[in-house]
Amino acid sequence: MFDNEFPPLGGGTGVVNLHLLEEMAVRPDVTVDLVTSSRTKARYETEVFADRITIYKVPVDNRNIHHATNRELLRYSWRGLRLARQLASTHRYDVSFAFAGVPAGAISYLVGLTHGLPYVLSLQGPDVPGFEARYNYLYPMLTPIITRIWRHAGVVTAISAEQVALAHRTMPQLPLVTIPNGVDTNAFVPATRTLGRPFTMICVARLIERKGQHHLLQAFAQLRAASPEPMALIFVGTGDAEPQLREMAANLQVADAVTFKGFVPREHMPPVYHEADVFVLPSQHEGMSIALLEAMASGLPVVVTDTGGTAELVTQGANGEIVPWGDVPMLTTALQRLANDVEQRQRMGEESRCRALAFGWPALAARYLELCARIAVPSVERRAKDTRGSEKMARDWTREPRV
């Protein structure tokens, strides 16, 4: 398995990887070796995640746990490929699994060329051309590489209908299997609202322009100016836009009601959602937001933009409000409706919880493993044929699958 980010490094992709490993850890028929990144400058690290699951970390000299630079991605690509080839020469794997077309998918593709190993590729967002505006200068150069990686994958998965549509803009004929992200519905649960506190909004996301926190600040300032009741806004996350957002909050004269919590470890997030009355994610693009799923599991009504995952998770008026990207007046109006209607918030929050229950990790992990088994079968049969007559080799091929 290849993923350049894994907690505490990175964002949603690493969280998905973590939860899938937790589910695979309870499967006695599955062995996984994950190649990911270490923050170290030169030291390779190995971690035993569980029985039959080992994490290998290659040094990338990471400077920001929430964001990988292009240089760090290149280090992961080169060092991860070198380690992958060593592992593939030592162990007998049945399949490889890559989170994102680049850089992880490139490793799976090259290991496939040298070792005949089929691979499953999971599209995650920025690896799809057109997803991330800050990578627009790179997409023309990367697209031929990305499409080659897609074309040679045994299976390519997407996490939302919008991601499928975006991928098809680059490669219309690409077959895609949609498997959404999930949420731990035992950890993230509703809580009784604390009486007497201000109406509170929460946004959990990296503090970058694409996430739209600047639009939320503008809407919050308008709401607060028009409301006689106190209001509060919580930002969870860090990112390059934090200084500008803090300055904007001061200029809009709402800094006293805005809390920047910074990075909060995932295991400490459940009670943070309990501090809020509504979850807001005014993002330009999403694959399928893990934070949105967590908020829904926590029983919050949601206000989101019409982007990846929205169609699968949110229905206008049922469990939340859907507004266009960058439309501050509509965002303000949607928040105003929820601020003024406690019963509607309660009803929407209950519906959010019901919908989140359908996105448990055990079922999603099983779907990924089914795909791995589907493309691994020809490889296993070929190996068995090639090694006919050797009892020892035959025993090697019949042990548990290894990813």
SULGIRA-V169402 format. One record per run of one state. SS is the DSSP state (H for helix, E for strand, L for the rest). FROM is the first residue (numbers start at 1). LEN is the number of residues. If there is no record, write none. Layout:
BEGIN
SS/FROM/LEN
SS/FROM/LEN
END
This chain:
BEGIN
L/1/1
E/2/1
L/3/9
H/12/13
L/25/5
E/30/9
L/39/6
E/45/6
L/51/2
E/53/7
L/60/10
H/70/21
L/91/5
E/96/4
L/100/1
H/101/15
L/116/3
E/119/4
L/123/10
H/133/20
L/153/2
E/155/4
L/159/2
H/161/10
L/171/6
E/177/2
L/179/20
E/199/6
L/205/4
H/209/3
L/212/1
H/213/14
L/227/4
E/231/6
L/237/5
H/242/10
L/252/3
H/255/3
E/258/5
L/263/3
H/266/3
L/269/1
H/270/4
L/274/4
E/278/4
L/282/8
H/290/8
L/298/3
E/301/5
L/306/4
H/310/4
L/314/2
E/316/1
L/317/3
E/320/4
L/324/4
H/328/12
L/340/2
H/342/18
L/360/1
H/361/26
L/387/4
H/391/7
L/398/3
E/401/2
L/403/1
END
